[in-house]
């Protein structure tokens, strides 16, 4: 029920994915009559509607779910908590989704704070950036834990063997960065269990110098949105140039195949959804503006993460006794 285009785009995208994966079960949580109307026809056999009478609106407080006990996000969280669902995908209020996950599901053993991760695009493949919104003012210990969680996600979900983990900082030298980065550097050096490559700068991200880039949520969120905004700016500039007279239109005819390949490279919809790592359940949050195509990719990301048992892996790594020597 959440998202700028809900429930129509959410339902249509989900049903499209369900039709191509008949062995998997989809639970659509929300107001039944609105979901049925959005479906526009018979519900497939592997799709079930789970009733929820309330919705947390995109313009409401992140904590609105506390007074809306039968909201779709709370009912969905209970499906995860009760073991009836293996992954939760939402395009709704991101703050409400993260808060509900932490309060309803709880943190995994050994995790002080969960982290919201996202895949970012480079020419040679995606890398994982975290945290992008779950925590402000992260400590060195938080960054250390983010590094472990991001590495597990890159390895088990993206299929990256021995992921290169780096801290996003203002310089590549070991001593650069604020106190939290310096503390995390020491912890990761002492730990030695990750493929820790030190610091990377913002300009190095597009060069794919790390498979996992770790940072505070403010830095991560700004970095992610700058990437997205810059990509849009570049394509808008190209479009204006190509529309500028007959030469531009002729030039576009010659460059069209190349432009198409670049557009495909920067297709953020394919990245699906951002996993909230560190909670007792697989929760993924996608763009509020997501339409059916992006929802299909988001559901696919949820299914892949569920099969990888990411929460169990994180709990096994960061459980009791797995904290850094200098925590």
C-alpha positions in Angstrom: 0.0 0.0 0.0 3.0 2.3 0.3 4.6 4.4 -2.4 3.7 7.3 -4.7 2.0 5.0 -7.2 0.4 2.5 -4.8 -1.3 0.2 -5.0 -1.6 0.0 -8.8 2.1 -0.1 -9.7 3.1 -2.2 -6.7 0.4 -4.8 -7.4 1.0 -5.0 -11.1 4.8 -5.3 -10.7 4.5 -8.0 -8.1 1.9 -10.0 -10.1 4.2 -9.8 -13.1 7.1 -11.2 -11.0 4.8 -13.9 -9.5 3.7 -15.0 -12.9 7.3 -15.8 -13.9 8.1 -17.5 -10.6 5.2 -19.9 -9.9 7.1 -21.9 -7.3 7.4 -18.9 -5.0 4.6 -17.4 -2.9 3.8 -13.7 -2.8 1.8 -12.2 0.1 0.3 -8.8 -0.8 -0.5 -6.9 2.4 -3.1 -4.2 2.4 -6.7 -3.3 1.8 -8.2 -6.3 -0.1 -10.6 -4.4 -2.3 -8.0 -1.9 -3.4 -5.5 -4.6 -4.2 -8.1 -6.6 -6.2 -9.0 -3.5 -8.1 -5.4 -2.8 -8.9 -4.9 -6.4 -10.0 -7.5 -5.9 -12.7 -8.2 -9.6 -13.0 -7.8 -13.0 -11.4 -5.2 -13.3 -8.7 -2.6 -16.0 -9.6 -2.6 -19.2 -7.5 0.8 -18.3 -5.9 -0.4 -14.9 -4.7 -2.3 -14.4 -1.5 -3.8 -11.1 -0.1 -3.2 -10.6 3.6 -5.7 -8.0 4.9 -4.6 -4.8 6.6 -7.1 -2.0 7.3 -4.7 0.9 7.7 -1.9 2.6 5.8 1.0 4.8 6.9 0.9 7.7 4.4 4.0 9.0 2.7 3.5 12.4 4.4 3.0 11.1 7.9 5.5 10.8 10.7 7.9 7.9 10.6 6.4 6.7 13.9 2.7 6.8 12.7 2.7 3.0 12.7 2.7 3.1 16.5 -0.9 4.3 16.5 -1.8 2.3 13.4 -1.5 -1.3 14.7 -3.3 -2.7 11.7 -1.3 -0.8 9.1 0.1 -2.7 6.1 3.7 -2.2 7.2 3.0 -3.6 10.7 1.0 -6.6 9.4 3.9 -7.3 7.0 6.5 -7.1 9.8 4.4 -9.6 11.8 4.5 -12.0 8.8 8.3 -11.8 9.0 8.4 -12.1 12.8 6.1 -15.1 12.7 8.1 -16.9 10.1 5.3 -16.9 7.5 7.4 -14.7 5.1 11.1 -14.8 4.3 11.5 -11.2 3.0 9.6 -8.0 3.1 9.7 -5.5 0.2 8.2 -2.0 0.6 8.0 1.2 -1.4 6.3 3.0 1.4 7.5 5.5 3.9 11.2 4.6 4.3 11.5 6.0 7.8 8.4 4.1 9.0 9.7 0.9 7.4 13.1 1.2 9.1 11.6 2.1 12.5 9.0 -0.6 12.3 11.7 -3.2 11.5 13.9 -2.2 14.4 11.0 -2.0 17.0 9.0 -5.0 15.8 11.7 -7.4 14.7 14.6 -6.2 16.8 18.3 -6.1 16.1 20.4 -9.1 15.5 22.8 -10.3 18.3 26.0 -8.3 18.2 24.5 -5.5 16.0 24.4 -2.1 17.7 22.7 -0.3 14.8 21.2 -1.6 11.6 22.4 -0.1 8.3 20.6 0.6 5.0 22.6 -0.5 2.0 22.3 0.3 -1.7 24.0 -1.0 -4.8 25.7 1.8 -6.8 26.7 1.5 -10.5 30.1 1.4 -12.1 31.2 0.4 -15.5 32.6 -2.9 -14.1 29.7 -3.8 -11.9 27.9 -2.6 -8.8 29.3 -1.9 -5.3 27.5 -1.8 -2.0 27.3 1.6 -0.2 26.2 1.7 3.4 24.8 3.3 5.5 22.5 5.5 3.4 19.9 6.5 5.9 19.4 4.4 9.0 21.9 6.1 11.4 23.3 9.5 12.0 26.5 10.2 13.8 27.8 6.6 13.5 30.7 5.5 15.8 33.8 3.6 14.8 32.2 0.4 16.1 29.1 1.0 14.0 31.3 1.5 10.9 33.2 -1.7 11.7 29.9 -3.6 11.9 28.6 -2.0 8.7 31.8 -3.3 7.0 31.1 -6.9 8.1 27.4 -6.7 7.1 28.1 -5.1 3.7 30.8 -7.7 3.0 28.5 -10.5 3.7 25.8 -9.0 1.4 28.2 -8.4 -1.4 29.6 -12.0 -1.2 26.3 -13.9 -0.7 23.8 -11.8 -2.7 25.9 -10.2 -5.4 28.3 -13.1 -5.7 31.5 -11.1 -5.2 34.3 -13.4 -3.9 36.3 -11.9 -1.1 34.8 -8.4 -1.4 37.1 -5.4 -1.1 35.9 -3.3 1.8 36.8 0.4 2.2 35.9 3.4 4.4 34.7 6.4 2.4 36.8 9.3 3.6 38.3 12.6 2.6 41.6 11.0 1.7 43.0 7.6 1.0 45.8 7.9 3.6 45.2 5.8 6.8 45.1 8.8 9.1 42.6 10.8 7.1 39.0 11.1 8.2 37.1 11.9 11.5 37.5 10.0 14.7 35.0 7.4 13.8 36.8 6.5 10.6 40.1 6.3 12.4 38.6 4.1 15.1 37.0 1.8 12.5 40.3 1.6 10.5 42.1 0.4 13.6 39.4 -2.2 14.4 39.3 -3.5 10.8 43.1 -3.7 10.7 43.2 -5.6 14.0 40.4 -7.9 12.9 41.9 -9.1 9.7 39.0 -11.2 8.7 37.8 -8.9 5.9 39.5 -7.9 2.7 39.9 -4.4 4.1 41.7 -2.0 1.6 41.7 1.2 3.6 40.1 4.5 2.6 38.6 5.5 -0.7 37.6 9.1 -1.8 34.4 10.0 -3.5 36.0 10.2 -6.9 37.3 6.6 -6.5 33.8 5.1 -6.2 33.1 5.2 -9.9 36.4 3.5 -10.5 35.1 0.5 -8.5 38.1 0.5 -6.2 36.0 -1.2 -3.5 33.1 -3.6 -3.6 31.8 -2.3 -0.3 32.1 1.4 0.7 31.3 2.2 4.4 30.3 5.5 5.8 28.0 7.5 8.1 24.3 7.8 6.9 24.6 11.5 6.1 27.6 11.0 3.8 26.0 7.9 2.3 22.7 9.5 1.5 24.2 12.6 0.0 26.6 10.4 -2.1 23.8 8.2 -3.4 21.5 11.1 -4.3 24.3 13.0 -6.0 25.1 10.0 -8.2 21.4 9.7 -9.2 21.1 13.5 -9.8 24.3 13.7 -11.8 23.2 10.8 -14.0 19.9 12.6 -14.7 21.7 15.9 -15.4 24.0 14.3 -17.9 21.2 12.6 -19.9 19.1 15.8 -19.8 22.0 17.8 -21.2 22.5 15.3 -24.0 18.9 15.4 -24.8 18.9 19.2 -25.1 22.0 19.1 -27.3 20.5 16.4 -29.6 17.4 18.5 -30.0 19.4 21.6 -30.9 18.9 21.9 -34.7 19.5 19.5 -37.5 23.1 18.8 -36.6 22.1 17.6 -33.2 19.4 15.3 -34.6 21.8 13.8 -37.2 24.4 13.4 -34.5 21.9 11.5 -32.4 21.3 9.0 -35.2 25.0 8.1 -35.2 25.3 8.0 -31.4 22.0 6.3 -30.6 23.5 2.8 -30.0 26.1 4.2 -27.7 23.6 6.3 -25.8 21.4 3.3 -25.4 24.2 1.3 -23.9 25.1 4.0 -21.4 21.4 4.4 -20.4 21.3 0.7 -19.8 24.4 1.0 -17.6 22.8 3.7 -15.5 19.5 2.0 -15.2 19.0 2.3 -11.4 15.7 0.4 -11.6 17.6 -2.8 -12.1 19.2 -2.4 -8.6 15.8 -3.1 -7.1 15.8 -2.3 -3.4 18.0 -1.4 -0.4 18.4 -4.1 2.3 18.1 -3.0 5.9 21.0 -5.1 7.4 21.2 -6.0 11.1 17.5 -6.7 11.9 15.9 -10.1 12.6 14.5 -10.5 9.2 15.1 -9.6 5.6 13.6 -6.2 5.0 14.2 -4.3 1.7 13.1 -0.7 1.0 12.8 0.5 -2.6 12.1 4.0 -4.0 8.8 5.6 -3.1 8.5 6.6 -6.8 8.9 3.0 -8.0 6.7 1.7 -10.7 6.0 -1.8 -11.8 9.3 -2.5 -13.5 11.3 -1.4 -10.5 9.0 -3.4 -8.2 9.8 -6.5 -10.2 13.5 -6.0 -9.6 12.8 -5.2 -5.9 10.9 -8.4 -5.4 13.7 -10.3 -7.2 16.2 -8.7 -4.8 14.1 -9.8 -1.9 13.9 -13.4 -3.0 17.7 -13.5 -3.7 18.5 -12.1 -0.2 16.0 -14.5 1.5 17.6 -17.5 -0.2 21.0 -16.3 1.0 19.9 -16.2 4.6 21.6 -12.9 5.1 20.3 -12.2 8.7 21.6 -15.6 9.9 25.0 -14.9 8.4 25.2 -11.5 10.1 24.2 -13.0 13.4 26.8 -15.7 13.1 29.5 -13.2 12.3 28.6 -10.4 14.8 27.1 -12.5 17.5 28.4 -12.6 21.1 32.1 -12.7 21.2 32.7 -11.4 17.7 33.2 -7.7 18.6 36.5 -6.0 17.7 39.4 -6.0 20.2 39.3 -2.2 20.5 35.5 -1.7 20.7 
